[in-house]
C-alpha cells in the first residue's frame, strides 16, 4: 500500500479549508441578509400598524402592514433576474458583495425613518420604497449564497452545503426576533418611540462583519471553469426560458407551498397569537424558541438529504403539512402557552426542515452551470412572491372572513392546499428526473452533480 504524498495531503487540506471558509461565508452572509429581511416582518406584525397606519382599525392596519411586507417580496424576482444575469456573466462573488451592502443600507434607513405622526403619508410610502430595496437585495442574495457554497462542495455533500444557506436563514430569523424581543422589554412608550429602531440600526455592524468574511472567499470553481471554456452565456435568462422552462415552472411549484407555510408560521402567527390573547413578549420569546430549535433541524435534514435523497425527504415533509394544520390550530387556539410552544416547535423545527433544508441543493441540481444563478434565483424568488409574500395577507384575510378570533379553519385549509401543491411538484420532478437519468438525457452541465441514489 502506498502512502499518500505530502503534496496530495496538502492539496486535500487546502481544499477542505477552502470549503469550510465558503460554508462559513454562505452561512454568515445568509444570516445577515435574512436578519434584515425577517426583522421587517417581525416589525410589520408588531409595531408598523400603529406607527405607519394609525388611522386604520387594528385588523385593517395589520393587513396594510403586511401589504408593505409583500412589496419586498414582489421586488425579489427583479433582484433575482438582475443579479442572476450578472452572477452568471461576471461571477457569484461580486453579486453577493453588492446584495449585502444594498440590504444593509435599506435596513439602516428603515431604522431612521420618521413615522406617520411626523411626516404623514410620506412615512408609509418611504417604508414601501425601502422594503422594495430590501426585496431586490435578498432576491439576488439567496441564489448566489447557495451557489457559492454548493459549487465548492464535494459531490456527495451538495445537500449539506446548500443547507448552510438555509441555516443562515434560520439564524437570521433567530437574531432578528431575539433582538426585537429584548427591546420589547422596554416600557411600551419607549419601545414604540425608539426601541424598535435599534435592531434595524444594528444591521450596519452585521453587514461590516459579513463583508469582511466574504472578501476572503474564492470564486466558484464551476463558474471559473465556464469562464475558462469561454462559454459564458450572453443571456442566461433566455437559456432558462428556452431550454429549462418546464424545470423552472416545476421549481416554482416546489417552492411555492413550502414558502407559503414558512411565511404563515414565521410571520403571520406572531400577529395571530397576539389577536387571540397572547402577550407580545410571550409571542416573541416563543418565536425565538421555535427558530432556535429549527437551526438543528435544518442542519440535520440538509445532511440527511445527501443520505436518503432530497426528493424522498422533502415529500415526507410536504405530506405532513397536508395532515397537520387542523391539529396545529387546535393546540394554538387552546390558549395554553405550553401547547402553543409545542405546536410551533413541532411544525417549524421538526417538520418544516424536512422540506426547507434540501431545497437549496435540489434547486442547484435543476439548472446548468452557465445559467444556474438565474435559474435558481428566479425560481426561488418567484415562489417566494407567490407563496411567502402573499401568504400573510391571505392568512389575515381568511381569518377575518371566518369571523376573526380563533376561527382558523380557512387558514388551515389554505396551508394544507399549498403543501399539497409542493408535494405534487416534488413527485413530478422526481419522476421526470428518474426518466431523464435512465434515458441519458438532461445530464449535461453538471445538472445532477451530487445526486444521491435516493434521488435517482
Order of alpha helices (4+ residues) and beta strands (2+ residues): alpha-alpha-alpha-alpha-alpha-alpha-alpha-alpha-alpha-alpha-alpha-alpha-alpha-alpha-alpha-alpha-alpha-alpha-alpha-alpha-alpha
